[in-house]
Amino acid sequence: MAGAPPAILGGWTTRTVGDPDGLTPLQAEIRDAVARELHAQFALRADRLDLADLPEVAYQITRRVDEVLSRIS
């Protein structure tokens, strides 16, 4: 959707594919998946991530990236 305004996600801006941010469509999709998962993790954890939470957060982000990559293979 060229010309569409960026969506706001938990205080972060998610841009539409084709924005001049220098990312390929795949990179933009991965970035958006990571942003969505981080937003979900912050919401689940009352906007706070403890150091002990990072392995689980990293695991969930990896799963989201894997979902994006599995759709293209």
Residue pairs with C-beta under 8 A, 6 or more apart in sequence:
1 16
2 16
2 18
4 16
6 13
6 14
6 15
6 16
6 19
7 13
7 14
8 14
9 35
9 36
9 39
10 35
10 38
10 39
10 42
10 43
12 35
12 39
14 31
14 32
14 35
15 21
15 28
17 25
17 28
17 29
18 25
19 28
21 28
23 31
26 68
26 72
29 68
30 65
30 68
30 69
33 64
33 65
33 67
33 68
34 61
34 64
34 65
36 64
37 57
37 60
37 61
37 63
37 64
38 57
38 61
40 60
41 49
41 53
41 57
41 60
42 48
42 49
45 53
49 57
